[in-house]
Amino acid sequence: MSSETAIPRINGERLWHSLQQLGEIGADASSGGVTRLSLSDAELEARQFIVCLMKEAGLDVRQDEAGNLIGRLEGELPGAVVTGSHIDSVIQAGRFDGPLGVLSGIEALRTVKEQGIRHARPLEVICFTDEEGVRFGAGYFGSRAMAGSWDEAWLELTDFSGITLKEAMERANLKPHKASQAARSGEEIKAYVELHIEQGRVLEDREIPVGIATAIYGHRWLEVRLQGRADHAGTTPMKLRRDPMAAAAEAMLAAERIALQAGGVATAGTLQISPGAINVIPGEVIFTLDVRHERLDSLAEMARAIESAVNQVADERRLEAAIRIIDGADPVQSAESVMAAIAAGCGELNIPEHRMICGAGHDAVVMSGITDMGLILIRSKDGISHHPQEWSSLDDCEAGANVLLHTLIRLANDIIV
């Protein structure tokens, strides 16, 4: 891009307004949090908002077989340059995780169309189905379908109310058994670039608004089931107890130690105790562990070590243990070509270039399986995410969206950095 030409920029106020509008859908007035579980009434309402925004931006809009919403600007050459993210949320979430990537993508393509910016290749923005995995216990449904890794077994997964994914998709006017038809090839998609809040404190600590992810942690989600014997809390001596709750506490601490030693992270996120009475020794405990690392071999070793620790605790306490992997993704590396385009965009906008590892999983993890992938991160206040207090400033959102815009333009025009 010539330095004599005015540098294209998105409309930051318009982006911010759309973030606030979307944030009202599924909002809880008392906590300030947002709950939009995948394919829920709130998320389906939010999808209609996204469709309207895409149409207002002048994009050709379609929904694929997996429910992914796609807005497109046609180009002269084959091989689209794609951006996107998701709008489903965790329970009591903030307003930025996921939506920023979708809305910034729409704003970037809208800017390209409004300003008549040349793009030899097609540009697309995608709102993916169910990235978070909260409602059905597994995530990345939309991006996995697009990447050709859809699993029909997912249709039988159930939510907290016993509703299956199949039933939820049918209620959303989707045809579940056609979801695999959403698959696309690397020839169709030249590159994928995602914009996301950091969800950590690295950029804030360094006083930098934008980061370039060099890699994304892989993860394994483990479900641990410990079965013992439910007994009276007052009449059962300590030596006679088969208490799965005490064992679960030991296992969680063991997972923490293993993560520290391996340089990864492990989190016990959910816990179910049965029968769940104050004066009853539990008979069964089920808990989940979210295990992550940037190296595949270390991630696998962490999972093995945790399984061994759980089994050892169960044996010592005369319990039955069952461990299963309920979801997972391998660590991925960003493509050098996309990172270079992001870095060039930062340079053009006078934003410091900072490369870093991303600890959170995103649809970019899955899309890296079929095309070159890059991830732009923006500063998160206090590193808070998945919480009502999640916050990124208007200036940082605008800066990230402008870097995204320039990255897309470079990739769509095959500008070699």
C-alpha positions, 0 to 999 in steps of 0.5 A: 500500500502506498504511503501517499494514499490515506490509510484505510480505517474502520469506523470505531464508533460503529463497531463499538455500537454493534458490540453494545447492541449484541451485548444486550441479547442474553444480558442479565440486568442484575449481574451485567453478564451475558448468557447466550448458550449455543442454539438457545433462544438468546443465541438464535435472536443474536444470529438474526442480529448478525444476519441483519448486520451482514446485509447492511454491510452489503455482503452476500449472506448464507447459512451453511449446513452446520448453521455457520453464518457466512457473509461474503464479498466476491473477488476476481481470484479463487480462494477466499480470505476468511475471518470470523469467530462466534457469538455463543457464550459461557454462562454469565459471560462478558460482551467481547469474547467471540462477538468482537471477532465476528463484528470486527470482521463485518466492520472490516468487510463493510469498510472494504465495500464502502471505500472501494478497496481492491481485493483480488480474492473473495473476503468472508466473515463467518459466525461459527456455531457453538465454539464454547462447548458449554451447552453440550460438553463439546465445542467447535461444532461449526468450525469442525464441520467446515474443516471436515471433521464433523462427528455424527455422534455429537448429535446425541450429546445432551444439555442440562435439560436432556435436550440433544444437539440433534433436537436443538439443531432441528429447533433452529431449522437445521438438518443435523444429518447434513452438517458434514456437508458444510465441509470446505477445502483449502482451495476454497479458503486461502487463509483464516485470520481471527481477532480475539481479546487476549483473555490474559494480562500479557498485553496489559502488562507490556502496555501494548494494545495488539498481539500476534499469536505464534501458537495456540495451546492444545487442550484435553477435557477430562471427565473423572468419575469416582465411585465409593459408598454413601454412608452416614456422616456421623456414624461411619468411622474415618477408617471405614469410609470410601469417600470419593469427595476426599479423593477428588480433592487429592486428584485436583491438587495432583493435577495442579502439581502436574501442570506446574511441573510441565509448564502447562495449565490444569483447571477443575471446572465442574463438580457434581456430588451425589447424593449431595447432602450435608450429613451424608458421605458422598457415594459418587463424585464427577468432576472435569479437568481442562488441561492445556499446553503449547506442545503436543507431547507435553499435553499428552504426558500431562493427561497420562500423568493425571490419569495415573494420579487419579487411579492411584488415589482411587486405589488407596481409598478403595474407590472405582475410577473412570476417566474419559476424554470428552473433548480435545484439540492439538496445539497449533502454530500460526502460519508465517505468511499470515503472521507477517501480514499481521505484523505489516498491518501493525507497522502501517498503523504504528502499533508495536509488533508483539508476538506471543503464545495464546493460551485460549482455544478458538475456532482458529485452532480447527481452521488451521487444519485446512488453511493458513491461520493467524490470530490477532489478540487485543488487550484485556483489562485485568486479563478478565474473561468469561465473566461480566467484568470482561472488558476491552476499550473502544480504542483497543477494539478499534486498533485490533479491527484496523489491524484485521482490516489491513491483514485481510487486504494484504492477504486478499491482494497477495501482497508479499511482506 
